[in-house]
Amino acid sequence: MSVSSIDAAHPRFLSKPILITGGLKVALVQLAVGPDKGKNIAAAVKEIHKAKERGAQLVALPECFNSPYGTKYFNEYAEQVPTGETFRALSKAAADASVCVVGGTVPERCGNQLFNTCTVWNSNGDLIAQHRKMHLFDIDIPGKITFKESEVLSAGNKVTTFDYCGVTIGIGICYDLRFYEMATVMARKGCSLLIYPGAFNMTTGPRHWELMGRARANDLQLWVALVSPARDTTAEYVAWGHTMLVDPWGKVVASLEDKPDTLVECVDLNTVAEVRSQIPIRSQRRTDIYDTVDKTNECSN
Ligand SMILES: *[C@@H]1O[C@H](CO)[C@@H](O)[C@H](O)[C@H]1NC(C)=O
């Protein structure tokens, strides 16, 4: 098969993004998360409204923002989509503030399964996307560390993208960030921005968090937002923090430290077009030799 015939199968992968004046103003919220669910929800709602006051059109929350991070907590904090109290609060905050809310992640209950799930609400408070973490983090290093998300969680089977204000946005959760192929599929679906709520730890955070955010941005020539909870050194799981926004050049344009804080920045689609035209790897890939394939439709959820 020739290069062009393969690319023709993915027309949006090559097409220029729709340009919106000034781009999309996004807020990335590095929340402090504790054991009190009501407090966690109230803090998230408050930050959504504060971000709106700073001009944000889209507000993204971190992974596991209504519950401490850990397999033993997920069952207790889990809720059904869209009726659970956390989801209702996100929907209402999105509508009240008239912003798009990328609701970090929440343990989701569905039948007798639990998922680590990101819900996305538009400015009317409608649910417009739902991503279930696809890659569960399981490690067992004898005498050192055992951490098995699959003991309690089930994995999602779908790549998730949605459109907001003319921008196609993809969602991955934490460990999903390590899987280049998944990000490639989202880029092929036309994404100009990938948002990863995530909680890397104090070992992998300093080594890989920024590196992988920049790698995905550079390789796929799109914006990448990494959204972590704030660091709590008294918690069982200590998150790295360092919420950041990376541009399609692979440059970190804004980042936070470890404390609770919010960054508000503009995601400019002109930068996407600029990088893609100056470094034309998209049209010069040798898809006659290699390829990354989306098999979503072969997999039932
Ligand atoms: C963080 O995760 C890595 C990778 O699984 C592990 O090797 C390390 O021990 C963990 N670090 C901490 C501080 O928990």
The ligand as an ORCA input file, in Angstrom:
! r2SCAN-3c Opt
* xyz 0 1
  C       7.061      4.321     42.545
  O       6.781      3.399     41.513
  C       7.937      2.760     41.023
  C       7.552      1.991     39.776
  O       6.679      0.980     40.080
  C       8.523      1.904     42.103
  O       9.669      1.229     41.621
  C       8.897      2.772     43.290
  O       9.333      1.970     44.350
  C       7.723      3.641     43.724
  N       8.261      4.658     44.600
  C       7.686      5.016     45.724
  C       8.365      6.115     46.483
  O       6.663      4.490     46.125
*
